[in-house]
Amino acid sequence: MRKNNEITAATGGKPRGKRTSSKFSFFNSNKDGISSSKPADIASFKKIISEKFPDTTLCKVLRVEADHLSQEEFLVKLATWLKLCKEGEK
């Protein structure tokens, strides 16, 4: 675990502020804001997409996804989901 002076040095001498909660809380963090290895919870994201964009390809893809993904799997799939969003805008 890093100490406060190591974190400050890693951020260029600027102390980190408190993180605010967001609507999408995919990753769990410990008190220092460092991500843990817990899975990403995408259930609320899937629900919002299915309510707002029910007939899109992205919605169809998300319906078959598990509600919890490893962080690595989430990041890999996120790139595909973003491409599907851009495709839907055309």
Phi, psi and omega in degrees: 000136181281150176269164183305319181293329176290321179294316179298318178295322180290339180259018177076029178087358181262125177291147179280139175275172178290142178277139177266154179283149179239171180296325180253113180248076185289318186249146175267141179235153175276185186296338179272001181081010180270128184296139177265181183266018178288154181292156176280132179263111183251012183301314181293323177298315179299319181295315180297315180296319181292330178283319185273330184225062189295332185257016182270160176298321179302316180298317180296321179292317182293331180301328182269354179282149174290157179286341180233127179235152173295157182298322179295315180297319178301313182295322178294315182289331180302321179300319178292317180298322178295322177296322178294325176297314180296321179297321180292338180284340184286000000 
